[in-house]
Amino acid sequence: DVQNERYAAAALAAKKQLSNLKPATQDQHYLQKKGCTPTNDIYAAGKTLCVPGYDPNGELLTIAYYYPEYKGYFEGARKHGAMHPIGLDLKNESVKPPPLLITEGYATGNTVHQATGIPTVVAFDGGNIKEVCDELREKYPDALIVICADNDKWMERDDKIGYNKGLKTAREAADKVGG
């Protein structure tokens, strides 16, 4: 269909862009701000951190851009279901991971992986966690899936007292996949 053709074209353009970027280093702005050490397969374009987002088979879908003030994605590319693995080779079908840790953002995923050494998958945002968990459950039916939720308590608003999007979406995803 037409939308899938657009996604494929955007993925090809994203792949070309990645091939022209240098690996991110410790002095990259976002990594310094978050106190992270760079992992493999992340890139820098000036002050912007570029994190590839893959499908569950390791095929590039998009790039998440962590600008100094906000986050964006490769224009026209598919974001839903996109994930960034840390310590896990999605293309290696023989891998049967122990627990899989799922996080929203790159800094959380980086920190969790560095602290535990357990394969970690970045879902990029709370709205994408359920789909990423579904895809990982299908690929790794026996893996223990642990969602390392963002606690969005600080985002509470007067009109939604007690609402915490990070915990809510994480619990829903965990319930759905038996995590």
C-alpha positions in Angstrom: 0.0 0.0 0.0 1.0 3.6 -0.4 1.8 4.3 3.2 4.1 1.3 3.5 5.9 2.5 0.3 6.4 5.9 2.0 7.7 4.2 5.1 10.1 2.1 3.1 11.4 5.2 1.2 11.9 7.1 4.5 13.7 4.1 6.0 16.1 4.1 3.0 16.7 7.8 3.4 17.3 7.4 7.1 19.8 4.6 6.5 21.7 6.8 4.0 21.7 9.6 6.6 23.1 7.3 9.3 25.9 6.1 7.0 27.1 9.7 6.9 27.1 10.3 10.6 29.9 9.7 13.1 29.4 7.5 16.3 28.3 9.6 19.3 31.0 10.3 21.8 30.9 11.1 25.5 31.1 14.8 24.8 27.8 14.8 22.9 25.4 17.3 24.5 22.5 15.0 25.4 24.7 12.3 26.9 26.5 14.9 29.1 23.2 16.3 30.2 21.8 12.9 31.1 25.0 11.6 32.5 25.2 8.7 30.0 28.0 6.8 28.4 27.4 6.2 24.7 26.5 2.7 23.6 27.1 1.2 20.2 24.9 2.2 17.3 24.1 5.8 18.3 25.3 8.8 16.3 25.8 12.5 16.6 25.0 15.4 14.2 26.4 18.4 15.9 24.6 18.8 19.3 21.9 16.3 18.2 22.0 12.7 19.3 20.7 10.3 16.6 19.3 7.0 17.8 18.2 4.5 15.2 14.8 2.8 15.7 14.4 -0.7 14.3 11.6 -3.3 13.8 11.8 -6.5 15.8 14.0 -8.1 13.1 16.6 -5.4 13.2 15.5 -3.5 10.1 15.8 0.3 10.3 12.5 2.2 10.5 13.4 5.7 11.8 15.8 7.8 13.6 15.0 9.5 16.9 16.6 12.9 17.2 17.4 14.1 20.7 17.9 17.8 20.2 19.1 20.0 23.1 15.5 21.1 23.8 13.2 18.5 22.4 12.9 15.1 20.6 11.8 14.5 17.0 11.8 11.6 14.4 12.9 11.2 10.8 10.3 12.9 8.7 7.8 10.5 7.1 9.3 7.4 8.8 7.3 4.8 10.8 7.7 5.4 14.5 5.1 3.0 15.9 6.7 -0.2 17.0 10.2 1.3 16.5 12.7 0.2 19.1 16.4 0.6 19.9 18.1 -2.4 21.4 21.0 -2.1 23.8 22.9 -5.3 24.4 20.6 -7.3 22.1 21.1 -8.2 18.5 17.6 -8.3 16.9 19.0 -9.8 13.7 20.4 -12.9 15.5 17.5 -15.3 15.5 19.3 -17.8 17.7 19.4 -15.4 20.6 17.0 -16.4 23.4 17.4 -13.5 25.8 17.1 -13.7 29.5 14.9 -11.0 30.9 14.2 -8.1 28.5 14.1 -4.7 30.0 11.9 -2.1 28.2 12.2 1.6 28.7 10.7 4.7 27.3 13.7 7.0 26.5 17.2 6.4 25.5 18.8 7.9 28.6 16.7 5.5 30.8 17.6 2.5 28.6 21.2 3.4 28.6 21.3 3.8 32.4 19.3 0.6 33.1 21.5 -1.4 30.8 24.8 -0.1 32.2 23.6 -0.8 35.7 22.3 -4.3 35.0 24.0 -5.7 31.9 20.6 -7.1 30.9 19.4 -6.6 27.3 17.4 -3.4 27.2 15.1 -2.1 24.5 14.2 1.6 24.2 10.6 2.2 23.0 11.2 6.0 22.6 8.0 7.1 24.4 5.1 5.8 26.5 2.7 5.7 23.5 5.0 3.1 21.8 5.6 0.8 24.8 2.6 -1.5 24.2 3.4 -2.1 20.6 7.1 -2.7 21.3 6.2 -5.1 24.1 3.7 -6.9 21.7 6.4 -7.3 19.0 9.0 -8.5 21.5 6.6 -11.0 23.1 5.9 -12.4 19.6 9.6 -12.7 18.8 10.7 -14.0 22.2 7.6 -15.9 23.6 9.5 -17.3 26.6 11.4 -14.1 27.7 10.6 -12.4 30.9 9.6 -8.8 29.9 10.2 -6.2 32.6 9.1 -2.6 31.9 11.2 0.0 33.6 8.5 2.6 33.7 8.9 6.4 33.8 7.3 7.8 36.9 5.5 10.9 35.5 4.2 12.0 38.8 5.8 15.4 38.2 3.5 15.8 35.2 0.3 15.7 37.2 -2.2 18.4 36.4 -5.0 19.8 38.4 -7.5 18.4 36.0 -6.1 14.9 36.3 -5.0 14.4 39.8 -3.3 11.1 40.3 -2.8 10.5 36.6 0.6 9.2 35.8 1.0 8.3 32.1 4.4 6.6 32.5 3.2 4.1 35.1 -0.2 3.7 33.5 1.1 2.7 30.0 3.8 0.5 31.6 1.2 -1.4 33.7 -1.1 -1.8 30.7 1.7 -3.1 28.5 2.9 -5.5 31.2 -0.6 -6.8 31.8 -1.0 -7.4 28.0 2.2 -9.4 27.5 2.4 -11.1 30.9 5.4 -8.9 31.9 
